[in-house]
Amino acid sequence: MTNFKYLLYSSFAFLILSSCGYQVLDKSKLSDLSISSIEATGNKKINFLIKNKIRNFLSDKSSQNIVALSIESSSKRSVKEKNIKNEITKYQINIYTKIQVNFINKNKIKTFNLSQNGDYNVSDEQSKNISNRNNLERILVDRITDQFFNKLILITNDL
């Protein structure tokens, strides 16, 4: 009798779990996208970095799926830490982007609001501070574009 219950429970669990609707994301569908235009407003440096990364990743010109992108970005730098002498020791940078994707052939528009933040240490040398800030901005833009590509993969798999 216990073998029958075990068999019944295991077959019931198998039936429930085998049809859970899990679908593997197909990253190759991103290579089927072609960019017709990219419009950018806001922070020019961040927009430049985002546009370059997107163009490098979505560079297929012979694709049937054409998208138009609109990027709006902003950056905010604020003081994160001060020492006992009231000198700034760390800055925090917040980057906010709004990317609108217009699938021209399918008449669909999707909007993504993405943000990342990070902090960098202040040095005695101004050139080191600029270098730290630029490196952090590049890292944050890489994270934002990775988030964008992951969301774009989800949408293109649903189309």
LINHU-V478800 format. One record per backbone hydrogen bond with DSSP energy under -1.0 kcal/mol. CO is the residue of the C=O (numbers start at 1). NH is the residue of the N-H. If there is no record, write none. Layout:
BEGIN
CO/NH + CO/NH
END
This chain:
BEGIN
1/5 + 2/6 + 3/7 + 4/8 + 5/9 + 6/10 + 7/11 + 8/12 + 9/13 + 10/14 + 11/15 + 12/16 + 13/17 + 14/18 + 26/29 + 27/30 + 30/33 + 32/65 + 34/67 + 37/69 + 39/71 + 41/73 + 43/47 + 44/48 + 45/49 + 46/50 + 47/51 + 48/52 + 49/53 + 50/54 + 51/55 + 52/56 + 53/57 + 54/58 + 65/34 + 66/104 + 67/36 + 68/102 + 69/39 + 70/100 + 71/41 + 72/98 + 73/43 + 74/96 + 76/94 + 78/92 + 81/89 + 81/90 + 83/86 + 87/83 + 89/122 + 90/80 + 90/81 + 91/120 + 92/78 + 93/118 + 94/76 + 95/116 + 96/74 + 97/114 + 98/72 + 99/112 + 100/70 + 101/110 + 102/68 + 102/104 + 103/107 + 103/108 + 108/103 + 110/101 + 112/99 + 114/97 + 116/95 + 118/93 + 120/91 + 125/129 + 126/130 + 127/131 + 128/132 + 129/133 + 130/134 + 131/135 + 132/136 + 133/137 + 134/138 + 135/139 + 136/140 + 137/141 + 138/142 + 139/143 + 140/144 + 141/145 + 142/146 + 143/147 + 144/148 + 145/149 + 146/150 + 147/151 + 148/152 + 149/153 + 150/154 + 151/155 + 152/156 + 153/157 + 154/158 + 155/159
END
